[in-house]
Amino acid sequence: MRQITHKLASSLASEGTRFGDVFDPNSGQIQARVALGDQAVLDAAVAAAQKAQPGWAATNPQRRARVMFNFKALVEKNMDELAHLLSSEHGKVIADSKGDIQRGLEVIEFCCGIPHALKGEYTQGAGPGIDVYSMRQPLGIGAGITPFNFPAMIPLWMSGVAIAVGNAFLLKPSERDPSVPVRLAELFLEAGLPEGILQVVHGDKEMVDAILDHPAISAVSFVGSSDIAHYVYNRGVQAGKRVQAMGGAKNHGIVMPDADLDQVVNDLSGAAFGSAGERCMALPVVVPVGEKTANELREALIPAIRKLRVGVSTDAEAHYGPVVNAAHKARVEGWIQKGVDEGAELVVDGRGFKLQGHEEGFFIGPSLFDYVKPTMESYKEEIFGPVLQIVRAANFEEALALPSQHQYGNGVAIFTRNGHAAREFAHRVNVGMVGINVPIPVPVAYHSFGGWKRSAFGDINQHGMEGVRFWTKTKTITQRWPDGSAEGSNAFVIPTMG
């Protein structure tokens, strides 16, 4: 059986004796084992990073950018291999896996311009003969703890910016689908990244805690569930680290009476059910405004949902594949039953779905609920599966209140032809990322990604200039060069007082 090990600069670290199973979600069979690291593995990685990082930080930004250019070309060259590897462990269809990789590469493209992004500020004549300027310097060693649902995109969001600005980076990917992060680290080395600058350590909570407590790690970026994000944030901050911890979501799509219903149904089919709903920017709640809109939307959704093709990852005709493992399948089906028990109407039931020839795979059919109420636990919590809930709103204000008052505030969308309604909604809604006729409003790479409320802990977002700020510290220099003549000189005055 294939064994997945750490990608370290040093081979001196023991692999340990604990292993985790990596499944093929299409068959339900174990296909590999991943070594679960311990403190010794992390210490070896940190030691290698400490040795390599000063030289990398001293490398001029243009040369660091060239590594990013080379890496981008290598990922594109190996796209098919990476996508199939990703799908084999996660379960998403090949097209979604390529999208996963491509969205990560877009951040790498941003990093190719890192010399410009690192430029500081300069003020000439801030006082008599005094100039003030600033520079951004790397923190030293950063770490990323990433989830199973985007095993390429999120590691690249974190590592790309952290490395481009001059840090060393330790990546702890999900133990459920760890092979793609290891392969990406190999491609970075091939692109010219020095040994020790990017290392991959595998593990579970033991490794996470070791990362959060290690005194040589200056900053940690995390993506996962909100409860764990809160834990990571608190423990990391208590250890004196800079921490950004992205949590869960319950994104809403508001459908106004004037919306293009055909487009809404098409968008919801992809946004709610694509990648089996296993993404924090999925759209699992739709809020039609008015009974007429709700009834028409429901009638249009039912046949569209029934037409969705669930298949193995390599099925080019499939809209989505299996969920990641048996435990997650049971969790999602448990939430479906919870919705039924709470009194919501289960219009389409995806439980019990079996794919011929793959009966042991972790497949769930698409499900649709109607008459979901804000008081229901199945509405309050993140299901993270192919389940769409209809929550009916009587008017615009009621629709606006639903995402604004929800515990999560990651993304939200409004579907309308009315510019005033869209503008008013975008301005007032209490959510971090807003789409106007865009069902999944993930910002482009040169903007930043981040939610509000329990969807994010910390003050700085992912990638874009926010990412540059997170992975660097600002140093400000005030300088004066006297002309050497004491005659007529005045005592030094702080520039703000001059």
KOLVEXDREN-309749 format. One record per residue (C-alpha): residue number from 1; x, z, y; residue in one letter. Coordinates in Angstrom, 3 decimals. Example, Ala and Ser with C-alpha at 12.3 -4.5 7.8 and 13.67 -1.06 7.14 Angstrom:
! KOLVEXDREN-309749
pos,X,Z,Y,code
1,12.300,7.800,-4.500,a
2,13.670,7.140,-1.060,s
***
This chain:
! KOLVEXDREN-309749
pos,X,Z,Y,code
1,0.000,0.000,0.000,m
2,1.244,-0.904,3.473,r
3,2.673,2.021,5.438,q
4,2.603,2.103,9.246,i
5,5.385,4.142,10.805,t
6,6.454,5.163,14.275,h
7,8.266,2.681,16.500,k
8,11.157,4.759,17.800,l
9,14.511,3.943,19.342,a
10,16.077,6.380,16.908,s
11,15.639,6.367,13.149,s
12,16.770,10.000,12.886,l
13,13.276,11.474,13.143,a
14,11.594,12.504,9.924,s
15,8.382,10.642,9.160,e
16,6.830,13.900,7.970,g
17,4.545,14.374,5.014,t
18,1.093,13.844,6.548,r
19,-0.612,10.458,6.506,f
20,-3.909,9.006,7.656,g
21,-5.948,6.281,6.007,d
22,-6.445,2.954,7.766,v
23,-9.558,1.140,6.547,f
24,-10.637,-2.472,6.470,d
25,-14.089,-2.066,8.059,p
26,-15.278,-5.319,6.508,n
27,-14.803,-4.086,2.941,s
28,-14.797,-0.340,3.391,g
29,-11.493,-0.146,1.489,q
30,-8.303,1.645,2.502,i
31,-5.711,-0.973,3.402,q
32,-2.817,1.084,4.774,a
33,-1.508,4.541,5.509,r
34,-0.192,5.660,8.877,v
35,2.415,8.401,9.258,a
36,1.104,11.312,11.343,l
37,3.954,12.594,13.444,g
38,4.978,16.109,14.390,d
39,7.022,17.833,17.074,q
40,10.272,16.512,15.591,a
41,9.091,12.912,15.889,v
42,8.074,13.460,19.505,l
43,11.324,15.214,20.359,d
44,13.313,12.262,18.973,a
45,11.242,9.830,21.034,a
46,11.652,11.906,24.190,v
47,15.407,12.156,23.684,a
48,15.676,8.380,23.361,a
49,13.496,7.901,26.429,a
50,15.602,10.299,28.495,q
51,18.722,8.373,27.537,k
52,17.276,4.945,28.371,a
53,15.094,5.600,31.421,q
54,17.726,6.077,34.170,p
55,19.245,2.669,33.457,g
56,15.832,1.013,33.370,w
57,14.843,2.651,36.675,a
58,18.089,1.391,38.203,a
59,17.288,-2.160,37.090,t
60,15.966,-4.039,40.070,n
61,12.205,-4.711,40.055,p
62,12.662,-8.468,39.836,q
63,14.552,-8.145,36.539,r
64,11.922,-5.744,35.212,r
65,9.295,-8.307,36.169,a
66,11.111,-10.956,34.137,r
67,10.633,-8.821,31.032,v
68,6.914,-8.827,31.796,m
69,6.935,-12.624,32.104,f
70,8.747,-12.932,28.758,n
71,6.396,-10.464,27.088,f
72,3.323,-12.320,28.333,k
73,4.630,-15.565,26.846,a
74,5.361,-13.887,23.512,l
75,1.895,-12.333,23.270,v
76,0.308,-15.694,24.017,e
77,2.494,-17.323,21.362,k
78,1.435,-14.698,18.805,n
79,-2.207,-14.427,19.907,m
80,-3.730,-15.541,16.595,d
81,-1.595,-13.145,14.557,e
82,-2.405,-10.235,16.882,l
83,-6.128,-10.990,16.946,a
84,-6.412,-11.154,13.154,h
85,-4.403,-7.949,12.797,l
86,-6.615,-6.226,15.344,l
87,-9.842,-7.409,13.709,s
88,-8.652,-6.364,10.260,s
89,-8.382,-2.722,11.344,e
90,-11.027,-2.412,14.064,h
91,-13.719,-4.759,12.746,g
92,-14.514,-6.678,15.922,k
93,-14.808,-10.436,15.549,v
94,-11.787,-12.599,16.318,i
95,-13.169,-13.811,19.655,a
96,-13.623,-10.198,20.803,d
97,-10.130,-9.317,19.585,s
98,-8.653,-12.155,21.625,k
99,-10.623,-10.907,24.613,g
100,-9.228,-7.413,24.009,d
101,-5.685,-8.783,24.100,i
102,-6.329,-11.098,27.052,q
103,-7.714,-8.327,29.266,r
104,-4.567,-6.349,28.554,g
105,-2.429,-9.379,29.379,l
106,-4.124,-9.669,32.762,e
107,-2.611,-6.305,33.684,v
108,0.755,-7.588,32.475,i
109,0.254,-10.544,34.839,e
110,-0.261,-8.056,37.669,f
111,2.945,-6.320,36.583,c
112,4.840,-9.601,36.948,c
113,4.393,-9.059,40.698,g
114,5.692,-5.500,40.627,i
115,8.475,-6.129,43.197,p
116,5.796,-6.729,45.809,h
117,3.614,-3.814,44.667,a
118,6.537,-1.393,44.919,l
119,7.357,-2.166,48.536,k
120,7.219,0.929,50.720,g
121,6.288,1.435,54.387,e
122,8.530,1.367,57.438,y
123,8.128,2.564,60.997,t
124,10.783,1.723,63.562,q
125,11.078,4.005,66.571,g
126,8.959,6.868,65.287,a
127,10.940,8.970,67.754,g
128,14.001,8.470,69.964,p
129,16.341,6.500,67.740,g
130,14.405,7.618,64.691,i
131,13.019,5.420,61.896,d
132,10.797,6.519,59.035,v
133,10.394,4.710,55.718,y
134,8.999,5.412,52.261,s
135,9.802,4.308,48.741,m
136,8.045,4.580,45.383,r
137,10.124,5.948,42.534,q
138,9.274,6.322,38.836,p
139,8.226,9.670,37.446,l
140,10.592,9.523,34.445,g
141,8.709,9.633,31.148,i
142,5.003,8.883,30.852,g
143,2.694,8.961,27.854,a
144,-0.529,7.242,26.882,g
145,-3.125,8.434,24.373,i
146,-5.430,5.551,23.556,t
147,-8.706,5.105,21.618,p
148,-9.599,2.937,18.637,f
149,-12.005,0.612,20.420,n
150,-9.435,-1.383,22.441,f
151,-6.143,-1.144,20.535,p
152,-4.465,-3.840,22.666,a
153,-6.099,-3.746,26.099,m
154,-5.884,-0.046,26.892,i
155,-2.285,0.432,25.664,p
156,-1.301,-2.543,27.846,l
157,-3.238,-1.173,30.830,w
158,-1.167,1.998,30.643,m
159,2.239,0.906,29.380,s
160,2.521,-2.257,31.469,g
161,2.318,-0.556,34.849,v
162,4.222,2.553,33.752,a
163,7.134,0.474,32.463,i
164,7.141,-2.067,35.289,a
165,7.646,0.637,37.922,v
166,10.653,2.032,36.033,g
167,9.399,4.714,33.646,n
168,9.943,5.133,29.930,a
169,6.643,5.291,28.041,f
170,5.477,6.951,24.833,l
171,2.311,5.516,23.324,l
172,0.147,7.456,20.887,k
173,-2.513,4.989,19.712,p
174,-5.553,5.789,17.603,s
175,-4.640,6.435,13.990,e
176,-7.680,4.349,12.984,r
177,-6.159,1.005,14.027,d
178,-2.466,1.533,14.849,p
179,-0.843,-1.764,13.832,s
180,-1.370,-3.830,16.985,v
181,0.288,-1.257,19.302,p
182,3.334,-1.261,17.016,v
183,3.450,-5.055,17.073,r
184,3.162,-5.086,20.879,l
185,6.124,-2.709,21.105,a
186,8.120,-5.084,18.912,e
187,7.259,-7.991,21.204,l
188,8.344,-5.976,24.246,f
189,11.753,-5.499,22.630,l
190,11.930,-9.211,21.901,e
191,11.092,-9.857,25.556,a
192,14.161,-7.915,26.665,g
193,12.884,-4.372,27.160,l
194,15.699,-1.896,26.406,p
195,15.449,0.312,23.335,e
196,13.809,3.641,24.132,g
197,11.688,2.479,27.081,i
198,8.542,1.879,25.006,l
199,8.078,3.868,21.796,q
200,5.026,4.344,19.584,v
201,4.311,7.704,17.968,v
202,1.378,8.163,15.605,h
203,-0.609,11.300,15.024,g
204,-3.739,13.357,15.435,d
205,-4.462,16.461,17.523,k
206,-1.090,17.964,16.620,e
207,0.704,15.056,18.283,m
208,-1.678,15.040,21.265,v
209,-0.997,18.723,21.936,d
210,2.746,18.193,21.567,a
211,2.605,15.423,24.188,i
212,0.536,17.534,26.574,l
213,2.919,20.482,26.264,d
214,6.273,18.682,26.297,h
215,8.148,19.625,29.495,p
216,9.990,16.289,29.747,a
217,6.797,14.205,29.930,i
218,5.694,13.941,33.554,s
219,2.369,12.127,33.316,a
220,-0.285,11.418,30.701,v
221,-3.002,8.771,30.674,s
222,-5.896,9.179,28.224,f
223,-9.018,7.271,27.219,v
224,-11.559,8.710,24.779,g
225,-14.665,10.868,24.604,s
226,-15.523,13.081,27.569,s
227,-15.108,16.397,25.784,d
228,-11.622,15.435,24.631,i
229,-10.819,13.937,28.050,a
230,-11.730,17.240,29.680,h
231,-9.511,19.084,27.196,y
232,-6.602,16.685,27.746,v
233,-6.928,16.940,31.516,y
234,-7.015,20.739,31.586,n
235,-4.176,21.248,29.130,r
236,-1.987,18.609,30.745,g
237,-2.520,19.913,34.274,v
238,-1.809,23.476,33.138,q
239,1.498,22.180,31.790,a
240,2.308,20.774,35.241,g
241,1.661,17.125,34.450,k
242,-0.099,14.411,36.361,r
243,-3.114,13.450,34.234,v
244,-5.767,10.743,34.270,q
245,-8.343,11.150,31.503,a
246,-11.121,8.608,31.107,m
247,-14.154,9.762,29.159,g
248,-17.428,8.486,27.805,g
249,-20.216,6.465,29.372,a
250,-23.897,5.660,29.317,k
251,-24.081,2.532,31.421,n
252,-27.444,1.373,32.761,h
253,-28.734,-2.084,33.597,g
254,-31.483,-2.077,36.228,i
255,-33.830,-5.073,35.931,v
256,-35.802,-5.775,39.105,m
257,-39.108,-7.701,38.920,p
258,-37.494,-10.763,40.519,d
259,-34.588,-10.945,38.044,a
260,-33.931,-14.053,35.957,d
261,-35.272,-12.666,32.678,l
262,-33.703,-15.334,30.475,d
263,-30.296,-14.532,31.940,q
264,-30.905,-10.790,31.578,v
265,-31.753,-11.131,27.876,v
266,-28.695,-13.291,27.278,n
267,-26.476,-10.824,29.136,d
268,-27.915,-7.824,27.315,l
269,-27.356,-9.441,23.925,s
270,-23.637,-9.506,24.605,g
271,-23.277,-6.384,26.735,a
272,-25.271,-4.065,24.464,a
273,-24.302,-5.388,21.042,f
274,-20.950,-7.155,21.466,g
275,-18.082,-5.436,19.660,s
276,-20.830,-3.435,17.857,a
277,-21.354,-1.456,21.056,g
278,-18.002,0.287,20.610,e
279,-16.831,0.079,24.214,r
280,-17.136,2.403,27.175,c
281,-18.348,-0.470,29.356,m
282,-21.120,-1.526,26.977,a
283,-24.619,-1.615,28.442,l
284,-26.734,0.557,26.099,p
285,-29.565,1.419,28.531,v
286,-31.804,-1.116,30.267,v
287,-34.162,0.040,33.014,v
288,-36.937,-2.451,33.809,p
289,-38.725,-1.705,37.094,v
290,-42.496,-1.833,36.724,g
291,-44.682,-2.123,33.604,e
292,-44.976,-5.889,33.863,k
293,-41.197,-6.293,33.908,t
294,-40.819,-3.832,31.025,a
295,-43.372,-5.555,28.815,n
296,-41.981,-9.008,29.454,e
297,-38.421,-7.846,28.859,l
298,-39.342,-6.139,25.609,r
299,-41.099,-9.221,24.274,e
300,-38.124,-11.397,25.166,a
301,-35.571,-8.999,23.693,l
302,-37.109,-8.656,20.229,i
303,-36.572,-12.252,19.043,p
304,-33.179,-12.432,20.740,a
305,-32.020,-9.307,18.929,i
306,-33.341,-10.512,15.594,r
307,-31.291,-13.693,16.007,k
308,-28.016,-11.784,16.361,l
309,-25.656,-12.541,13.500,r
310,-23.732,-9.603,12.066,v
311,-20.752,-10.716,9.998,g
312,-17.205,-10.075,8.931,v
313,-14.520,-10.165,11.574,s
314,-13.383,-13.659,10.620,t
315,-16.888,-15.163,10.769,d
316,-16.712,-17.480,13.770,a
317,-20.515,-17.564,13.992,e
318,-20.940,-13.774,14.045,a
319,-21.921,-12.039,17.278,h
320,-20.336,-8.798,16.131,y
321,-18.719,-7.196,13.104,g
322,-18.640,-3.766,11.467,p
323,-17.986,-0.450,13.188,v
324,-14.601,1.120,12.699,v
325,-15.205,3.483,9.743,n
326,-17.802,5.213,7.584,a
327,-17.875,8.368,9.684,a
328,-18.672,6.417,12.824,h
329,-21.362,4.420,11.026,k
330,-22.999,7.672,9.917,a
331,-22.756,9.046,13.455,r
332,-24.486,6.019,15.009,v
333,-27.234,6.021,12.379,e
334,-27.677,9.729,13.019,g
335,-28.321,9.025,16.700,w
336,-30.900,6.397,15.751,i
337,-32.737,8.975,13.671,q
338,-32.427,11.459,16.524,k
339,-34.153,9.000,18.849,g
340,-36.990,8.606,16.369,v
341,-37.323,12.385,15.997,d
342,-37.450,12.781,19.773,e
343,-40.405,10.434,20.029,g
344,-38.881,7.169,21.230,a
345,-40.332,3.999,19.698,e
346,-37.864,2.287,17.361,l
347,-38.801,-1.354,17.880,v
348,-35.927,-2.855,15.857,v
349,-34.183,-0.702,13.226,d
350,-30.619,-1.676,12.335,g
351,-30.073,1.025,9.731,r
352,-29.578,0.081,6.126,g
353,-28.072,-3.282,6.999,f
354,-26.090,-4.795,4.108,k
355,-23.951,-7.903,4.328,l
356,-23.975,-9.903,1.121,q
357,-20.619,-9.742,-0.568,g
358,-19.517,-6.912,1.716,h
359,-21.977,-4.200,0.767,e
360,-19.382,-1.447,1.209,e
361,-18.438,-2.575,4.720,g
362,-19.292,-0.452,7.759,f
363,-22.038,-2.687,9.123,f
364,-24.984,-1.641,11.303,i
365,-27.705,-4.037,12.407,g
366,-28.826,-4.140,16.054,p
367,-31.401,-1.520,17.080,s
368,-33.832,-1.433,20.005,l
369,-35.693,1.591,21.345,f
370,-38.528,1.625,23.876,d
371,-40.166,4.467,25.780,y
372,-36.943,6.457,25.877,v
373,-37.188,9.442,28.220,k
374,-34.404,10.969,30.348,p
375,-34.999,14.326,28.663,t
376,-34.009,13.005,25.223,m
377,-30.587,13.896,23.820,e
378,-30.245,10.361,22.478,s
379,-30.427,9.171,26.101,y
380,-28.130,11.836,27.511,k
381,-25.309,11.251,25.051,e
382,-23.121,8.259,24.254,e
383,-24.101,6.558,20.983,i
384,-21.227,4.046,20.930,f
385,-22.921,1.632,18.578,g
386,-25.195,-1.450,18.531,p
387,-28.196,0.383,19.991,v
388,-30.121,-0.593,23.147,l
389,-32.553,1.812,24.803,q
390,-35.345,0.820,27.204,i
391,-36.075,3.466,29.842,v
392,-39.012,2.377,31.996,r
393,-38.988,3.036,35.752,a
394,-41.986,2.782,38.051,a
395,-40.030,1.695,41.122,n
396,-36.615,1.064,42.637,f
397,-36.010,4.701,43.629,e
398,-36.740,5.934,40.126,e
399,-34.444,3.305,38.659,a
400,-31.676,4.223,41.110,l
401,-31.972,7.909,40.201,a
402,-31.448,7.405,36.458,l
403,-27.765,6.374,36.473,p
404,-27.090,8.457,39.583,s
405,-28.245,11.676,37.920,q
406,-26.793,10.994,34.472,h
407,-23.802,13.081,33.372,q
408,-21.724,9.913,32.966,y
409,-20.857,7.573,35.802,g
410,-18.667,4.829,34.386,n
411,-20.489,1.535,35.034,g
412,-23.899,0.269,36.096,v
413,-25.478,-3.123,36.745,a
414,-28.463,-4.403,38.686,i
415,-30.168,-7.722,37.971,f
416,-31.998,-9.167,40.961,t
417,-32.291,-12.142,43.311,r
418,-32.823,-9.795,46.277,n
419,-29.635,-9.348,48.298,g
420,-30.953,-6.337,50.200,h
421,-31.915,-4.500,47.001,a
422,-28.513,-5.259,45.465,a
423,-26.659,-4.079,48.563,r
424,-28.719,-0.907,48.809,e
425,-28.203,-0.159,45.112,f
426,-24.445,-0.734,45.206,a
427,-24.100,1.522,48.249,h
428,-26.219,4.409,46.991,r
429,-25.728,4.601,43.210,v
430,-23.563,7.520,42.044,n
431,-21.424,5.505,39.624,v
432,-17.816,4.320,39.813,g
433,-18.130,0.621,38.897,m
434,-21.095,-1.553,39.845,v
435,-22.120,-5.023,38.704,g
436,-24.572,-7.210,40.602,i
437,-25.920,-9.671,38.048,n
438,-22.766,-8.824,36.088,v
439,-23.588,-6.789,32.961,p
440,-20.084,-5.433,32.258,i
441,-18.433,-4.785,35.641,p
442,-14.847,-4.256,34.479,v
443,-12.707,-4.988,37.555,p
444,-10.039,-7.678,37.465,v
445,-6.523,-6.402,36.832,a
446,-5.388,-6.265,40.465,y
447,-8.276,-3.925,41.292,h
448,-8.615,-0.588,39.518,s
449,-10.729,0.757,36.674,f
450,-12.332,4.198,36.799,g
451,-15.635,5.987,36.522,g
452,-17.110,9.082,38.128,w
453,-18.507,12.407,36.944,k
454,-17.844,13.109,33.233,r
455,-16.551,9.584,32.756,s
456,-13.215,10.408,34.379,a
457,-11.050,13.447,35.043,f
458,-8.283,13.114,37.599,g
459,-8.035,11.491,41.003,d
460,-6.337,8.159,40.330,i
461,-7.747,5.164,38.431,n
462,-6.247,2.800,35.865,q
463,-4.181,-0.318,36.689,h
464,-3.973,-2.277,39.959,g
465,-2.433,-0.423,42.905,m
466,-4.064,2.777,41.674,e
467,-1.964,2.451,38.529,g
468,1.192,1.963,40.599,v
469,0.354,5.140,42.520,r
470,-0.270,7.098,39.336,f
471,3.002,6.166,37.669,w
472,5.199,6.663,40.762,t
473,5.964,9.354,43.314,k
474,6.438,8.652,46.994,t
475,9.606,9.648,48.806,k
476,9.630,9.483,52.601,t
477,12.876,9.302,54.602,i
478,13.272,10.115,58.304,t
479,16.599,8.840,59.638,q
480,18.554,8.865,62.892,r
481,21.845,7.158,63.620,w
482,23.325,8.596,66.863,p
483,25.527,6.246,68.891,d
484,28.333,8.815,68.878,g
485,28.109,9.623,72.574,s
486,27.262,13.220,73.426,a
487,26.755,12.369,77.077,e
488,23.116,12.237,78.016,g
489,21.965,13.145,74.515,s
490,19.003,15.420,74.034,n
491,18.296,17.998,71.391,a
492,16.565,16.652,68.306,f
493,12.789,16.597,68.569,v
494,10.553,16.128,65.546,i
495,9.069,12.617,65.913,p
496,5.468,13.838,65.959,t
497,6.351,16.100,68.900,m
498,8.318,13.569,70.917,g
***
